[in-house]
Amino acid sequence: MTSQDWFNKDFYATLGVPKDASQADIKKAYRKLARELHPDRHPNDAAAERRFKEVGEAYGVVSDAEQRKQYDAIRAMGGGARFQAGGGGAGGAQGFEDVFGGLFGGGGATRGQGFEDILGGLFGGGRARGPQKGADLAAATEVSFREAAQGATVTLGIDGQRVSTRLPVGVTDGQKIRLRGKGRAGANGGPAGDIILTIHVGKHPVFTVDGRNLRINLPVSFDEAVLGATVEVPTLAGERVKVKIAPGTSSGATLRVKGKGLVAKEGAGDLLVRVEVAVPSKVSKAAKEALQAFALATAADDPRARLYDDAAR
């Protein structure tokens, strides 16, 4: 939702992108800045922390299509835009009330409203006598894969306040979390608005998330795949579990380790282990001779026989 101090904040400059930047470019710029300014890289650096929070606030607004539209419109009003007579069929000069009515759906109804009434509708205040809920605020933060998988506490600086919240276990990239009552104060005894927090999760070199399950690729040697073996697999918790590779296992086969995925209220997910048969780039003379002997012994077993038969149908 909108915020009155949008008049004075240039979120595009904060992110270092032009006003007509695409969403992809905005996201790329945010991720770069978030990594550079992350508190873990600048411990006890108040300036870096403040900049990190400003970047998160800026991205939280301009990454949302509706909020970006409203922000651009409000910035245009605050930037001293002038409206001349003779536009369209109106036949006369347009005031703030007419412009805001056209932007936000007020139409002819705005002729009975003052500028304060229109802004009141945008910001949750206005002249209404009854209780009015405060405006929602947008924010964004980036966490590591492990923090997202195991849960973490993040601290935000937004709209002049410091807010800490515990992220749920297994939060996913792009997920939005509503922090109720942490937004703008209400008017006339109304409740405070919320903070809509967008989470961005960093990548892990080994694990990926699939719902409550974790996925991992497991390299196995050629002889382990052919003859079968029991091998160890790392888990996100830092332990190792043993899995059995059945004789004749092919690349792409998936093994399931129960209960070693993400732990959430609904229960623990599983660890899904995808087998990848590793082909050595260098082979010794003895190994090459052994493979040649193996090839002769299995010459009658053509792995592409079914492929040819199916293709002829």
Beta strands, then each sheet from edge to edge (+ up, - down):
strand 1: 137-143
strand 2: 153-158
strand 3: 161-166
strand 4: 176-179
strand 5: 195-201
strand 6: 208-210
strand 7: 213-220
strand 8: 229-234
strand 9: 240-245
strand 10: 254-257
strand 11: 263-264
strand 12: 267-268
strand 13: 271-277
sheet 1: 1+ 5+ 4-
sheet 2: 2+ 3-
sheet 3: 6+ 7- 13- 10+
sheet 4: 8+ 9-
sheet 5: 11+ 12-
end
